[in-house]
């Protein structure tokens, strides 16, 4: 998996720990990706689909999603319901060198991530702790509060009911391939041949487990890369060629179709909301 995101300002705005809130009717990340840090997501509301490399879950209940560095994942949401979540992000060094029990505690993240359903009461409790971590300015107390939160999540995990569905390996392999080769021309038949499954099996399974068609997901990946390159100052013509669009007109059409506005307007709106 080459697609590592250093979003949320990791290594620029924060180095050890970061708490953030997001809400809206669309997910902020639209492709299968991984981070260089630990991530705890508290889902407050939303009709969402969660994908890890070997499991998926869909629904509206409160959940905690745990990923460790290098864990591929992504979350999509149905735009008919407000998606609201709180994040706790922290680096390996934040806890590893200070807490002897960390090696045992980090097992709650699982090898490929973890999805833990929780009650409304547990949700409120975790939200309060996240608020305290986010408002605390002393790094030592942030560590103590974060450890306490993780220890309580470990308690919740011991009583969790298994609600996730196992994902066929060809689906996650397809996600990885499309993310890594999104600038190239990708046909379902060619991708199915690479993965040793039939075209129908691939297209049906991909839609079932991701909620998107292969072409929709490919466009999402291209638009994400295009947005990043446009932020860096590349022209629309340069970006179109680098991201797999036929030309700048194709790039603009895709932005209008997915975001309801052309690239320049989309980037301008981004600046006013960050």
C-alpha positions in Angstrom: 0.0 0.0 0.0 1.7 3.2 -1.2 -1.1 5.6 -0.4 0.0 7.0 3.0 -1.8 10.1 4.1 -0.1 12.7 6.3 -3.3 14.6 6.8 -4.5 16.4 9.9 -1.1 18.2 9.8 0.9 15.3 11.2 4.6 16.4 11.6 3.6 20.0 10.8 0.8 21.1 13.1 1.2 18.3 15.6 3.8 15.7 16.6 2.5 13.7 19.6 -1.3 13.9 20.0 -4.2 15.6 18.2 -8.0 15.6 18.9 -10.4 16.8 16.2 -14.1 16.9 15.3 -15.6 16.5 11.9 -19.2 16.4 10.7 -21.0 16.6 7.4 -22.9 14.6 4.9 -19.8 13.3 3.1 -16.7 11.5 4.3 -13.5 13.5 4.3 -11.4 10.6 2.9 -12.7 8.6 -0.1 -10.1 6.0 -0.7 -8.4 3.0 0.9 -5.5 4.6 2.8 -3.2 4.3 5.8 -1.6 6.6 8.3 1.8 6.9 10.1 0.0 7.2 13.4 -2.6 5.5 15.7 -6.1 6.6 15.1 -9.2 6.3 17.4 -12.4 7.4 15.7 -15.5 7.8 17.9 -18.6 7.7 15.6 -21.3 9.9 17.1 -23.8 9.7 14.2 -24.2 8.7 10.6 -25.1 5.8 8.3 -21.7 4.6 7.4 -19.7 1.8 5.8 -16.4 0.9 7.4 -13.8 -1.1 5.5 -10.7 -2.6 6.9 -8.4 -4.9 5.0 -10.3 -8.1 6.1 -13.7 -6.9 7.4 -16.5 -4.5 6.8 -19.5 -3.2 8.8 -22.4 -1.0 7.8 -25.0 0.8 9.9 -26.0 3.7 12.1 -24.9 2.7 15.6 -22.2 4.3 17.8 -18.8 2.7 17.3 -15.2 3.1 18.0 -12.8 2.4 15.1 -9.2 1.7 15.9 -6.3 1.7 13.4 -2.6 1.4 14.0 0.1 2.8 11.7 0.1 1.1 8.3 -3.5 -0.2 8.7 -5.4 0.2 5.4 -9.0 1.5 5.9 -11.6 3.9 4.8 -15.1 5.0 5.8 -17.9 6.1 3.5 -21.2 7.6 4.6 -24.7 7.8 3.2 -25.5 11.5 2.6 -29.0 11.1 3.9 -27.7 11.1 7.5 -25.3 13.6 9.3 -21.9 11.9 9.8 -20.4 13.2 13.0 -17.2 11.8 14.6 -14.3 12.6 17.0 -10.7 11.7 16.3 -7.8 10.9 18.7 -4.6 10.7 16.7 -1.2 10.0 18.4 2.3 9.0 17.3 4.0 5.8 18.4 6.5 7.8 20.5 3.6 9.5 22.4 3.1 6.4 24.6 5.6 3.7 23.7 8.6 5.2 25.5 6.7 6.3 28.6 4.4 3.4 29.5 5.6 -0.1 30.1 2.1 -1.5 29.6 1.8 0.0 26.1 2.8 -3.3 24.4 -0.1 -5.0 26.0 -2.6 -2.2 25.6 -1.9 -1.6 21.9 -3.3 -5.1 21.1 -6.8 -3.6 21.2 -6.0 -2.1 17.8 -5.8 -5.6 16.3 -3.5 -6.6 13.4 -5.8 -5.1 10.8 -7.8 -2.6 12.8 -10.8 -3.0 15.1 -14.5 -2.0 15.1 -16.1 -1.9 18.5 -19.9 -1.2 18.9 -20.6 0.8 22.0 -23.7 2.1 23.8 -24.9 5.7 23.9 -23.7 5.9 27.5 -20.2 4.7 26.5 -20.2 7.1 23.6 -20.9 10.1 25.9 -18.2 8.9 28.3 -15.6 8.6 25.5 -16.6 12.0 24.1 -16.0 13.6 27.4 -12.6 12.1 27.7 -11.7 13.2 24.2 -12.8 16.7 25.1 -10.5 16.6 28.1 -7.5 15.4 26.0 -8.1 18.0 23.4 -8.3 20.9 25.9 -5.4 19.8 28.0 -2.1 21.6 27.3 0.2 19.5 29.5 1.7 16.6 27.6 2.0 14.4 30.7 -1.7 14.8 31.5 -2.6 14.1 27.9 -0.8 10.8 28.1 -2.6 9.9 31.3 -6.0 10.7 29.9 -5.2 8.9 26.6 -4.1 5.8 28.5 -7.3 5.9 30.6 -9.4 6.2 27.4 -7.6 3.3 25.8 -8.0 1.1 28.9 -11.7 1.8 29.0 -12.0 1.0 25.3 -10.2 -2.3 26.1 -13.0 -3.0 28.6 -15.6 -2.3 26.0 -13.9 -4.6 23.5 -14.1 -7.6 26.0 -17.9 -7.5 25.8 -18.3 -6.6 22.1 -20.6 -8.6 19.9 -19.1 -9.6 16.5 -21.0 -7.7 13.9 -18.4 -7.3 11.1 -18.4 -9.2 7.8 -15.3 -10.8 6.4 -14.1 -9.2 3.1 -12.9 -11.5 0.2 -9.2 -10.9 -0.4 -9.8 -9.9 -4.1 -11.8 -6.9 -2.9 -9.0 -5.4 -0.8 -6.5 -6.3 -3.5 -8.6 -4.4 -6.0 -8.8 -1.4 -3.6 -5.0 -1.4 -3.2 -4.4 -1.8 -7.0 -6.7 1.1 -7.9 -5.3 3.4 -5.2 -1.8 2.7 -6.4 -2.6 2.9 -10.2 -5.4 5.4 -10.3 -3.6 7.5 -13.0 -3.7 4.6 -15.4 -6.5 3.2 -17.5 -8.2 0.4 -15.5 -10.7 -1.9 -17.0 -12.7 -4.3 -14.8 -11.9 -7.2 -17.1 -8.2 -6.6 -16.9 -8.3 -6.1 -13.1 -10.3 -9.3 -12.7 -7.7 -11.2 -14.7 -4.9 -9.9 -12.5 -6.8 -11.0 -9.4 -7.8 -14.4 -10.8 -11.5 -13.9 -10.5 -14.3 -13.4 -13.1 -15.3 -9.9 -14.1 -18.8 -10.4 -12.7 -17.5 -11.7 -9.4 -15.2 -8.7 -9.1 -17.8 -6.1 -10.0 -20.5 -7.6 -7.8 -18.2 -8.1 -4.8 -16.6 -4.7 -5.1 -20.0 -3.0 -5.1 -21.3 -5.2 -2.3 -18.4 -4.6 0.1 -17.4 -1.0 -0.7 -20.7 0.5 -1.7 -19.1 2.0 -4.9 -18.6 0.7 -8.4 -15.0 0.3 -9.7 -15.3 3.4 -11.9 -16.8 5.5 -9.0 -13.9 4.5 -6.7 -11.3 5.1 -9.4 -12.8 8.6 -9.9 -12.7 9.3 -6.2 -9.0 8.3 -6.1 -8.2 10.6 -9.1 -10.1 13.5 -7.6 -8.3 13.1 -4.3 -4.9 13.2 -6.0 -6.0 16.0 -8.3 -7.0 18.1 -5.3 -3.6 17.6 -3.7 -1.7 18.6 -6.8 -3.9 21.6 -7.4 -3.2 22.7 -3.8 0.5 22.4 -4.7 0.1 24.9 -7.5 -0.1 22.6 -10.6 -2.3 23.8 -13.5 -5.5 22.1 -14.4 -3.9 20.7 -17.6 -0.9 19.3 -15.7 -3.1 17.7 -13.1 -5.5 16.2 -15.7 -2.5 14.5 -17.3 -0.9 13.4 -14.1 -4.2 11.9 -12.6 -5.6 10.0 -15.6 -8.2 12.5 -16.9 -8.5 12.9 -20.6 -7.9 16.6 -20.4 -8.6 19.7 -18.2 -12.2 19.7 -19.4 -12.6 16.1 -18.1 -11.1 17.1 -14.8 -13.5 20.0 -14.5 -16.5 17.9 -15.4 -15.6 15.3 -12.7 -15.3 18.0 -10.1 -18.7 19.4 -11.0 -20.2 15.9 -11.0 -18.8 14.9 -7.6 -18.6 18.2 -5.7 -21.1 20.4 -7.6 -18.5 23.0 -8.5 -15.3 23.4 -10.6 -11.8 22.9 -9.0 -11.0 26.5 -8.3 -14.3 27.1 -6.5 -13.8 23.8 -4.6 -10.3 24.8 -3.4 -11.6 28.2 -2.4 -14.3 26.7 -0.3 -11.7 24.4 1.3 -9.8 27.4 2.5 -12.8 29.0 4.2 -13.6 25.8 6.1 -10.2 24.8 7.4 
